Amino acid sequence: MTMPPPDLARPAPGSRPPAGPAPLRLPVAVALAVAAGLALLLALPPYDLWWLAPAGVALLAAAVHRRRLRAGLGLGFVAGLVLFYPLLEWTRIAAGWLPWALLATAQAAVLGLAGLAGAWLSPLHERWRALWPLTAGLVWVADEALRDRAPFGGFPWGRLAFSQGDAPSLRLAAWGGAPLVTFAVAAAGGALVALAWRRWVRAAALPAAGFAAVAVALIAGPAAVPLSAPAGPARTVAIVQGNVPRLGLDFNAQRRAVLDNHVTATRRLAADVAAGRQPQPDLVVWPENSSDIDPLRNADAAQAISGAARAIGAPILVGTVLRTDTPGDIKNAGLLWLPVTGPDLAQTYVKQHPVPFAEYMPLRSVARLVTDKVDLVKNMLAGDHAGVIDAGALTLGDVICFEVAYDGLVRDTVAQGAQILAVQTNNATFDVAEARQQLAMVRLRAVEHGLDSLMVSTVGVSAFVDTAGGVHGATAFNTAEVVVHKMATGATRTLATRSGVWPELIAVALTAIVLAVALPLRRRRGITGTDVESAEER
């Protein structure tokens, strides 16, 4: 009869359950957590070393394996600090060090929960090593689902899926959106740690070759996933990156100069069209904040935009800030401006997800106790419908700035009839790293929903993206440029679009089940609430 490994043998009645293999020594675990955060950072734009994302997951999994729960939480938090402080450094440019620190620390705290879950699941991984890829994928999807929604509507920056712009796994977005891409990347990381862990504890575990095959299949296999392209007619679209006189918050003090830059660039495009140097566009798209002067209340701004629209002979989607009758209340909007009749109020999109602490101030009275600059933040009102805009030759789905990071907002826009996806943004208060991070999100959305897409910024990076995630006509940062490109239109609906939030919900439910399944194993091994003794304690 084959005896089970000693560390899994049933203890004698009344004796203390034996401890399993010790965790890695704490200094080693901390070093691995730091390396995990660094690997995850380098996987994301602007570095784009996408293949480091599974390695980051594997390093954190190894660091927290067999550790106490609080140690798992702390190690995940350390990895999060290393990831989010440099990743979100661009927020300091606009808001200063305190909001940057608060945001990065809050994001790191949520990642700490992934470390805690890894520690909790240690007995499960020791008993069934083959489950490590599955549990890693589920935990990371659930962790990102929380970070995407809380607090104050969430902040989905730094998702594993957004690191895969140049990876074969990006194609999985067409089947299950960002959650499926994250699952595949994290599962590959789980396979790597299962492959590399120093000790087998069960004969039934998959051989090393099996884990290697799983990792390779998850990383490279999606290259075979077929993608469908829109079948509708191609339309010519121009994006205008007018630039701003100076980067930073004071671009708002130069509102007329920013508007004039976009008017001038559009008139120059009109001259190129008349001379045959550029094709006639069916639509021109200006970025967010291209007219911070409300053209519905300011006759000079309206006249300037109307002149540009008449010159180019095409509708212009203008990114504008609309004032209201209540002082301090504003709306961030995409407003369709027609060459002859001017603004089409029926084809206006108001940003649905204003950014907390930047575009509106939650808990304003409390925040005022911390800083007197609170009242510099106006009260941006949220829109109440998806940005589906009928521009005549095509129907575009409009999302504004950070909204591209939120799965549901983009999906609702596409599901309601968009033929192309447009992302209007303003990066003048940030830097090129933030712009490239946003462009990575646009690449994923184009694949996820099978729609040609574009991103247009006041200062860059602006670009067109095809349904395979390929980037066309990308502009430089802090320059004035106009790019004209043919975009395929159509009503292609991918499996990801049709399935909606269900893949993520299923993953979260399975995560809860897996965490519950680990409880009796922890009790059986005497690990109720804390980890086994460390090597130094025994």
C-alpha positions as CSV (number, residue, x, y, z in Angstrom):
1,M,0.0,0.0,0.0
2,T,1.3,3.4,-0.9
3,M,1.5,5.7,2.1
4,P,0.6,9.4,1.8
5,P,3.3,12.0,2.2
6,P,4.2,12.6,5.8
7,D,2.8,16.1,5.9
8,L,-0.6,14.9,4.7
9,A,-0.8,11.9,7.0
10,R,-3.7,11.8,9.4
11,P,-2.6,12.9,12.9
12,A,-3.0,10.5,15.9
13,P,-6.1,11.1,18.0
14,G,-5.6,14.1,20.3
15,S,-2.3,15.1,18.7
16,R,-1.7,18.5,17.0
17,P,-2.1,18.4,13.3
18,P,1.3,18.5,11.7
19,A,2.4,21.6,9.9
20,G,3.1,21.5,6.2
21,P,6.1,22.9,4.4
22,A,7.3,26.2,5.7
23,P,6.7,29.4,3.8
24,L,9.7,31.1,2.2
25,R,11.7,33.1,4.7
26,L,10.2,36.5,5.2
27,P,13.0,38.6,3.6
28,V,12.8,36.3,0.5
29,A,9.0,36.7,0.5
30,V,9.3,40.5,0.7
31,A,11.8,40.6,-2.1
32,L,9.4,38.5,-4.2
33,A,6.5,40.8,-3.5
34,V,8.6,43.8,-4.5
35,A,9.7,41.9,-7.7
36,A,6.0,41.1,-8.4
37,G,5.0,44.7,-8.2
38,L,7.9,45.7,-10.4
39,A,7.1,43.0,-13.0
40,L,3.4,44.1,-13.1
41,L,4.5,47.7,-13.5
42,L,6.8,47.0,-16.4
43,A,4.2,44.9,-18.1
44,L,1.9,47.9,-18.4
45,P,2.4,51.0,-20.6
46,P,4.6,52.9,-21.2
47,Y,7.0,49.9,-20.8
48,D,4.8,47.3,-22.5
49,L,6.8,44.2,-21.4
50,W,3.5,42.3,-21.4
51,W,5.1,38.9,-20.8
52,L,6.1,40.0,-17.3
53,A,2.5,40.1,-16.2
54,P,2.2,36.3,-15.6
55,A,5.6,36.4,-13.9
56,G,4.3,39.2,-11.5
57,V,1.3,37.0,-10.6
58,A,3.6,34.0,-10.0
59,L,6.0,36.0,-7.8
60,L,3.3,37.2,-5.6
61,A,1.7,33.8,-5.3
62,A,5.0,32.3,-4.3
63,A,5.6,35.1,-1.7
64,V,2.2,34.5,0.1
65,H,2.1,30.7,-0.1
66,R,1.8,29.2,3.3
67,R,2.0,32.5,5.1
68,R,-0.2,33.9,7.8
69,L,-3.2,35.7,6.5
70,R,-2.0,39.1,7.7
71,A,1.4,38.5,6.1
72,G,-0.4,37.6,2.8
73,L,-2.3,40.8,3.1
74,G,0.9,42.8,3.8
75,L,2.9,41.2,1.0
76,G,0.1,41.9,-1.5
77,F,0.0,45.5,-0.2
78,V,3.8,45.8,-0.7
79,A,3.4,44.6,-4.3
80,G,0.6,47.1,-4.8
81,L,2.7,50.0,-3.5
82,V,5.5,49.1,-5.9
83,L,3.0,48.9,-8.8
84,F,0.7,51.8,-8.2
85,Y,2.9,54.6,-6.9
86,P,4.9,54.8,-10.2
87,L,2.0,53.7,-12.4
88,L,-0.2,56.6,-11.1
89,E,2.6,59.2,-10.7
90,W,0.9,61.3,-13.4
91,T,-1.9,62.1,-11.0
92,R,0.6,64.1,-9.0
93,I,1.1,66.5,-11.9
94,A,-2.5,67.7,-11.7
95,A,-3.5,67.1,-8.1
96,G,-0.3,67.1,-6.0
97,W,1.3,64.5,-3.9
98,L,-1.6,63.9,-1.4
99,P,-4.3,62.7,-3.8
100,W,-1.6,60.7,-5.6
101,A,-0.6,59.0,-2.4
102,L,-4.2,58.4,-1.3
103,L,-5.2,56.9,-4.6
104,A,-2.1,54.7,-5.0
105,T,-2.3,53.5,-1.4
106,A,-6.0,52.6,-1.8
107,Q,-5.3,50.7,-5.0
108,A,-2.4,48.8,-3.2
109,A,-4.7,47.9,-0.3
110,V,-7.2,46.2,-2.7
111,L,-4.3,44.3,-4.3
112,G,-3.4,43.3,-0.7
113,L,-6.6,41.3,-0.7
114,A,-5.3,39.2,-3.5
115,G,-2.3,38.4,-1.4
116,L,-4.5,37.5,1.5
117,A,-6.6,35.2,-0.7
118,G,-3.4,33.5,-1.9
119,A,-2.4,32.8,1.7
120,W,-5.9,31.5,2.5
121,L,-5.8,29.1,-0.4
122,S,-2.4,27.6,0.5
123,P,-3.8,24.3,1.8
124,L,-5.9,23.9,-1.3
125,H,-2.8,24.4,-3.5
126,E,-0.8,21.9,-1.5
127,R,-3.5,19.2,-1.8
128,W,-4.4,19.9,-5.5
129,R,-1.5,21.6,-7.1
130,A,-3.3,21.5,-10.5
131,L,-5.9,24.0,-9.2
132,W,-3.3,26.8,-8.8
133,P,-3.8,28.2,-12.4
134,L,-7.6,28.2,-11.9
135,T,-7.6,29.8,-8.5
136,A,-5.0,32.4,-9.5
137,G,-7.2,33.4,-12.5
138,L,-10.3,33.6,-10.4
139,V,-8.8,35.6,-7.5
140,W,-7.3,38.2,-9.8
141,V,-10.6,38.7,-11.7
142,A,-12.5,39.1,-8.4
143,D,-9.9,41.5,-7.1
144,E,-10.1,43.7,-10.2
145,A,-13.9,43.5,-10.1
146,L,-13.7,45.1,-6.6
147,R,-11.2,47.7,-7.6
148,D,-13.2,48.6,-10.7
149,R,-16.2,49.5,-8.5
150,A,-15.2,50.8,-5.1
151,P,-14.8,53.2,-3.6
152,F,-16.6,56.1,-5.3
153,G,-17.2,54.1,-8.5
154,G,-13.8,52.5,-8.6
155,F,-10.6,53.1,-10.5
156,P,-9.7,50.3,-13.0
157,W,-6.2,51.4,-13.8
158,G,-3.4,48.8,-13.8
159,R,-5.6,45.8,-14.7
160,L,-3.8,42.8,-16.0
161,A,-5.9,43.0,-19.2
162,F,-4.6,46.4,-20.0
163,S,-1.0,45.1,-20.1
164,Q,-1.7,42.8,-23.1
165,G,-1.9,45.2,-26.0
166,D,0.8,43.4,-27.9
167,A,0.2,39.9,-26.6
168,P,-1.8,37.0,-28.1
169,S,-4.0,37.0,-25.1
170,L,-5.6,40.3,-26.2
171,R,-7.7,38.3,-28.6
172,L,-9.5,36.7,-25.7
173,A,-11.2,40.0,-25.1
174,A,-13.6,39.2,-28.0
175,W,-14.8,36.2,-26.1
176,G,-15.1,37.5,-22.5
177,G,-13.8,41.1,-22.3
178,A,-11.2,42.3,-20.0
179,P,-12.1,39.8,-17.2
180,L,-11.2,36.8,-19.5
181,V,-7.9,38.4,-20.5
182,T,-7.1,39.0,-16.9
183,F,-8.1,35.4,-16.1
184,A,-5.8,34.0,-18.8
185,V,-2.8,36.1,-17.7
186,A,-3.3,35.3,-14.0
187,A,-3.9,31.6,-14.7
188,A,-0.6,31.5,-16.7
189,G,1.0,33.0,-13.6
190,G,-0.6,30.3,-11.4
191,A,0.8,27.6,-13.8
192,L,4.3,29.2,-13.5
193,V,4.3,29.1,-9.7
194,A,3.0,25.6,-9.7
195,L,5.8,24.7,-12.0
196,A,8.5,26.4,-10.0
197,W,7.5,25.7,-6.4
198,R,10.2,23.8,-4.7
199,R,8.3,20.9,-3.2
200,W,5.6,18.5,-4.4
201,V,3.2,17.5,-1.7
202,R,0.9,15.1,-3.6
203,A,1.7,12.3,-6.1
204,A,-1.4,13.2,-8.1
205,A,-0.1,16.6,-8.9
206,L,0.5,17.3,-12.6
207,P,4.1,16.8,-13.8
208,A,6.2,19.8,-14.5
209,A,5.7,19.4,-18.2
210,G,2.0,19.7,-17.7
211,F,2.2,23.0,-15.9
212,A,4.6,24.3,-18.5
213,A,2.2,23.3,-21.3
214,V,-0.6,25.1,-19.4
215,A,1.4,28.3,-19.1
216,V,2.4,28.2,-22.8
217,A,-1.1,27.5,-23.9
218,L,-2.6,30.4,-21.9
219,I,0.1,32.8,-23.1
220,A,0.4,31.8,-26.8
221,G,-2.7,29.9,-27.5
222,P,-5.1,32.9,-27.9
223,A,-3.2,33.8,-31.1
224,A,-5.4,31.2,-32.8
225,V,-8.6,32.9,-31.7
226,P,-10.5,34.2,-34.8
227,L,-11.5,37.8,-34.9
228,S,-14.4,39.2,-36.9
229,A,-14.1,42.6,-38.6
230,P,-17.0,45.0,-39.2
231,A,-18.8,44.3,-42.5
232,G,-20.2,47.8,-43.0
233,P,-18.9,50.4,-45.4
234,A,-15.7,52.3,-44.6
235,R,-16.1,56.0,-43.6
236,T,-13.4,58.6,-43.5
237,V,-12.8,60.1,-40.1
238,A,-10.4,62.9,-39.1
239,I,-9.1,63.4,-35.5
240,V,-7.8,66.9,-34.6
241,Q,-5.2,67.2,-31.9
242,G,-5.0,71.0,-31.6
243,N,-2.5,71.0,-28.6
244,V,-2.5,73.6,-25.8
245,P,-0.2,76.6,-25.2
246,R,1.2,75.0,-22.0
247,L,0.8,71.7,-20.3
248,G,-0.6,71.6,-16.7
249,L,-3.7,72.8,-15.0
250,D,-3.4,76.4,-16.4
251,F,-4.5,75.1,-19.8
252,N,-8.0,76.0,-18.5
253,A,-6.9,79.7,-18.3
254,Q,-6.1,79.6,-22.0
255,R,-9.5,78.3,-23.1
256,R,-9.8,80.5,-26.1
257,A,-6.3,79.6,-27.3
258,V,-7.1,75.9,-27.1
259,L,-10.3,76.4,-29.0
260,D,-8.5,78.5,-31.7
261,N,-5.9,75.8,-32.0
262,H,-8.6,73.2,-33.0
263,V,-10.4,75.6,-35.3
264,T,-7.2,76.5,-37.0
265,A,-6.1,72.9,-37.4
266,T,-9.6,72.0,-38.9
267,R,-9.4,74.9,-41.3
268,R,-6.0,73.7,-42.4
269,L,-7.4,70.3,-43.0
270,A,-10.2,71.9,-45.1
271,A,-7.5,73.5,-47.2
272,D,-5.7,70.2,-47.7
273,V,-9.0,68.6,-48.7
274,A,-9.7,71.4,-51.2
275,A,-6.2,70.9,-52.7
276,G,-6.6,67.1,-52.9
277,R,-3.9,66.4,-50.3
278,Q,-6.5,64.8,-48.0
279,P,-9.7,62.9,-48.6
280,Q,-13.0,64.6,-47.6
281,P,-13.9,63.3,-44.1
282,D,-17.4,62.1,-43.2
283,L,-16.8,63.2,-39.6
284,V,-14.3,65.2,-37.6
285,V,-13.6,64.5,-34.0
286,W,-12.2,67.0,-31.5
287,P,-11.0,65.9,-28.1
288,E,-12.4,66.5,-24.6
289,N,-12.0,70.2,-23.5
290,S,-11.3,71.3,-27.1
291,S,-13.9,74.1,-26.3
292,D,-13.9,74.8,-22.6
293,I,-15.9,77.9,-23.5
294,D,-19.5,76.8,-23.6
295,P,-20.5,77.4,-27.3
296,L,-24.2,77.3,-26.4
297,R,-23.8,80.4,-24.2
298,N,-20.9,82.1,-25.9
299,A,-21.6,83.5,-29.4
300,D,-17.9,84.0,-30.3
301,A,-17.1,80.3,-29.6
302,A,-20.2,79.2,-31.5
303,Q,-19.2,81.3,-34.5
304,A,-15.6,79.9,-34.5
305,I,-16.8,76.3,-34.4
306,S,-19.5,77.0,-37.1
307,G,-16.8,78.5,-39.3
308,A,-14.6,75.4,-39.0
309,A,-17.6,73.0,-39.6
310,R,-18.6,75.0,-42.8
311,A,-15.0,75.0,-44.0
312,I,-14.5,71.2,-43.6
313,G,-18.1,70.5,-44.8
314,A,-18.6,67.7,-42.2
315,P,-20.0,67.3,-38.7
316,I,-17.6,68.0,-35.9
317,L,-17.9,66.1,-32.6
318,V,-16.8,68.9,-30.2
319,G,-15.5,68.1,-26.7
320,T,-16.9,70.9,-24.6
321,V,-17.8,72.0,-21.1
322,L,-21.5,73.1,-20.8
323,R,-22.5,75.5,-18.0
324,T,-25.8,75.3,-16.3
325,D,-28.0,77.9,-14.5
326,T,-26.5,76.8,-11.2
327,P,-23.1,78.4,-10.6
328,G,-20.4,75.7,-10.2
329,D,-22.5,73.0,-11.9
330,I,-21.0,71.9,-15.2
331,K,-21.3,69.1,-17.8
332,N,-18.5,67.4,-19.7
333,A,-20.0,66.7,-23.1
334,G,-19.5,65.6,-26.7
335,L,-21.6,67.9,-28.8
336,L,-22.3,67.2,-32.5
337,W,-21.9,70.4,-34.5
338,L,-23.3,70.4,-38.1
339,P,-21.9,72.5,-40.9
340,V,-25.2,74.4,-41.7
341,T,-27.4,74.2,-38.7
342,G,-24.8,74.3,-35.9
343,P,-25.2,72.3,-32.7
344,D,-27.5,69.3,-32.7
345,L,-28.7,69.1,-29.1
346,A,-30.3,65.8,-29.7
347,Q,-26.9,64.3,-30.5
348,T,-25.1,65.3,-27.3
349,Y,-23.4,62.9,-24.9
350,V,-22.8,64.0,-21.3
351,K,-20.1,62.1,-19.4
352,Q,-21.7,59.5,-17.2
353,H,-18.8,58.8,-14.8
354,P,-17.2,62.1,-13.6
355,V,-13.9,61.5,-11.8
356,P,-14.3,61.8,-8.0
357,F,-12.0,64.4,-6.4
358,A,-11.1,65.8,-9.8
359,E,-14.4,66.6,-11.6
360,Y,-16.6,66.5,-8.5
361,M,-15.9,66.4,-4.8
362,P,-17.4,63.6,-2.6
363,L,-17.7,64.5,1.0
364,R,-16.9,68.1,0.2
365,S,-17.5,69.4,3.7
366,V,-15.2,66.8,5.2
367,A,-12.5,67.3,2.5
368,R,-12.6,71.0,3.3
369,L,-11.2,70.2,6.7
370,V,-8.0,68.8,5.0
371,T,-7.4,71.5,2.4
372,D,-8.9,74.8,1.4
373,K,-8.4,73.9,-2.3
374,V,-11.4,71.7,-2.3
375,D,-13.6,74.3,-3.7
376,L,-11.4,74.6,-6.8
377,V,-13.1,71.4,-7.9
378,K,-16.4,72.2,-9.6
379,N,-19.5,70.0,-9.4
380,M,-19.6,68.0,-12.7
381,L,-23.1,66.6,-13.3
382,A,-23.3,63.0,-14.6
383,G,-25.1,62.2,-17.8
384,D,-28.0,59.7,-17.9
385,H,-27.6,57.8,-21.2
386,A,-25.0,56.1,-23.4
387,G,-23.1,58.2,-25.9
388,V,-24.7,56.9,-29.1
389,I,-24.5,59.8,-31.6
390,D,-26.0,59.7,-35.1
391,A,-23.5,61.7,-37.3
392,G,-25.3,61.0,-40.5
393,A,-22.8,58.9,-42.4
394,L,-22.2,56.8,-39.3
395,T,-23.3,56.2,-35.8
396,L,-20.5,56.5,-33.3
397,G,-20.3,55.5,-29.6
398,D,-18.7,58.2,-27.6
399,V,-17.0,57.8,-24.2
400,I,-15.0,60.5,-22.5
401,C,-11.6,60.2,-21.0
402,F,-11.4,57.7,-18.1
403,E,-14.7,56.2,-19.0
404,V,-12.9,53.9,-21.4
405,A,-11.5,52.0,-18.4
406,Y,-15.0,50.9,-17.3
407,D,-16.4,47.7,-18.9
408,G,-20.1,48.5,-18.5
409,L,-20.0,52.0,-19.8
410,V,-18.3,51.0,-23.1
411,R,-20.4,47.9,-23.5
412,D,-23.7,49.8,-23.1
413,T,-22.6,52.3,-25.7
414,V,-21.7,49.5,-28.2
415,A,-24.9,47.5,-27.4
416,Q,-27.1,50.5,-28.2
417,G,-26.0,50.7,-31.8
418,A,-22.5,52.3,-32.1
419,Q,-20.7,51.5,-35.4
420,I,-17.4,52.9,-34.3
421,L,-16.0,53.7,-30.9
422,A,-14.7,57.2,-30.1
423,V,-12.8,58.2,-27.0
424,Q,-12.4,61.9,-26.4
425,T,-9.8,62.7,-23.8
426,N,-7.6,65.5,-22.5
427,N,-4.1,64.6,-21.3
428,A,-2.9,68.2,-20.9
429,T,-2.8,67.9,-17.1
430,F,-1.0,64.5,-17.2
431,D,1.9,63.1,-19.3
432,V,2.6,60.7,-22.1
433,A,2.6,57.6,-19.8
434,E,-1.0,58.3,-18.8
435,A,-1.9,58.8,-22.5
436,R,-0.3,55.5,-23.5
437,Q,-2.1,53.7,-20.6
438,Q,-5.4,55.0,-22.0
439,L,-4.6,54.0,-25.5
440,A,-4.0,50.4,-24.3
441,M,-7.5,50.4,-23.0
442,V,-8.8,51.6,-26.4
443,R,-6.9,48.7,-28.0
444,L,-8.6,46.2,-25.7
445,R,-12.1,47.7,-26.3
446,A,-11.7,47.6,-30.1
447,V,-11.0,43.8,-29.9
448,E,-13.6,43.2,-27.2
449,H,-16.4,44.7,-29.2
450,G,-15.2,44.1,-32.7
451,L,-15.3,47.9,-33.6
452,D,-12.8,50.2,-35.2
453,S,-12.0,52.7,-32.6
454,L,-10.2,56.0,-32.1
455,M,-8.8,58.1,-29.3
456,V,-8.3,61.8,-29.7
457,S,-6.5,64.0,-27.2
458,T,-5.8,67.7,-26.9
459,V,-2.1,67.0,-26.6
460,G,-1.7,63.3,-27.6
461,V,-1.5,60.5,-27.8
462,S,-4.2,60.3,-30.5
463,A,-4.6,57.3,-32.8
464,F,-6.9,54.9,-34.6
465,V,-7.3,51.3,-33.6
466,D,-8.5,48.4,-35.7
467,T,-10.4,45.3,-34.4
468,A,-7.3,43.3,-33.9
469,G,-5.9,46.0,-31.6
470,G,-3.5,47.4,-34.2
471,V,-2.7,51.1,-33.8
472,H,-2.7,53.5,-36.8
473,G,-1.6,57.1,-37.2
474,A,-0.5,57.5,-33.6
475,T,0.6,61.1,-32.9
476,A,3.4,62.4,-30.8
477,F,2.8,63.9,-27.4
478,N,2.5,67.7,-26.9
479,T,2.2,68.4,-30.6
480,A,-0.5,69.7,-33.0
481,E,-1.5,67.1,-35.5
482,V,-4.4,66.0,-37.7
483,V,-4.8,62.4,-38.8
484,V,-7.3,61.1,-41.4
485,H,-8.2,57.4,-41.6
486,K,-10.8,55.1,-43.1
487,M,-12.7,53.3,-40.5
488,A,-14.9,50.2,-41.1
489,T,-18.4,50.5,-39.8
490,G,-20.9,47.8,-38.8
491,A,-23.0,46.2,-36.2
492,T,-20.7,43.3,-35.3
493,R,-21.5,41.9,-31.9
494,T,-18.9,39.8,-30.3
495,L,-19.5,37.1,-27.7
496,A,-18.1,39.6,-25.1
497,T,-20.6,42.2,-26.1
498,R,-23.5,39.8,-25.9
499,S,-22.5,38.1,-22.7
500,G,-22.1,41.4,-20.9
501,V,-21.1,41.2,-17.2
502,W,-21.8,37.5,-16.9
503,P,-18.2,36.2,-17.3
504,E,-17.1,38.5,-14.5
505,L,-20.0,37.6,-12.3
506,I,-19.4,33.8,-12.8
507,A,-15.7,34.3,-12.0
508,V,-16.5,36.2,-8.8
509,A,-19.0,33.5,-7.7
510,L,-16.5,30.7,-8.4
511,T,-13.9,32.7,-6.4
512,A,-16.3,32.7,-3.4
513,I,-16.8,29.0,-3.8
514,V,-13.1,28.2,-4.0
515,L,-12.4,30.3,-0.9
516,A,-15.2,28.5,1.0
517,V,-13.8,25.1,-0.1
518,A,-10.4,26.0,1.4
519,L,-11.9,26.5,4.9
520,P,-12.3,22.8,5.9
521,L,-8.8,22.1,4.6
522,R,-7.4,24.9,6.8
523,R,-9.2,23.5,9.8
524,R,-8.1,20.0,9.1
525,R,-4.5,21.2,9.1
526,G,-4.8,23.4,12.1
527,I,-4.6,26.7,10.2
528,T,-7.6,28.5,11.5
529,G,-7.1,32.2,11.2
530,T,-3.3,32.0,11.1
531,D,-0.6,30.3,9.1
532,V,1.5,27.4,10.1
533,E,4.6,28.1,12.2
534,S,7.5,29.5,10.3
535,A,10.7,27.6,10.1
536,E,12.3,29.9,12.6
537,E,9.4,29.2,15.1
538,R,9.6,25.5,14.9
